[in-house]
């Protein structure tokens, strides 16, 4: 099962996702960790390949 949580910044997506992941025993992936490099530098589009099984 895969669930995507989308919303505005500050809307509680991370908190909701963590709680939902615990309840459903599912891993949670925060795309910001993959998209942003240190110093808030964007990952180039061709470098943004994410595969979640």
SVG drawing of the C-alpha trace seen along z (x, -y; Angstrom):
<svg xmlns="http://www.w3.org/2000/svg" viewBox="-3 -27 28 30">
<polyline fill="none" stroke="black" stroke-width="0.4" points="0.0,0.0 1.3,-3.5 -0.3,-6.7 0.8,-10.2 0.0,-13.1 -0.1,-16.6 -0.7,-20.0 0.5,-23.4 3.6,-24.1 2.8,-24.1 -0.4,-22.2 0.8,-19.2 1.7,-16.7 4.8,-15.4 3.0,-14.9 0.0,-13.2 2.2,-11.0 4.3,-9.8 1.1,-8.9 -0.5,-7.2 2.7,-5.3 2.7,-4.0 -0.9,-3.1 -0.7,-1.2 2.9,0.1 4.1,-1.6 7.4,-3.3 7.3,-7.1 9.4,-8.9 9.7,-12.7 10.5,-13.9 12.2,-17.0 15.0,-14.8 15.6,-13.7 14.8,-17.0 16.8,-19.5 20.5,-19.3 22.3,-21.0 21.8,-24.8 18.4,-24.4 19.9,-23.8 17.5,-22.0 18.4,-18.7 18.6,-19.0 15.6,-17.5 17.7,-14.8 19.0,-13.8 15.6,-13.4 14.9,-9.8 13.2,-8.1 12.0,-4.5 9.9,-3.4 8.9,0.2"/>
</svg>
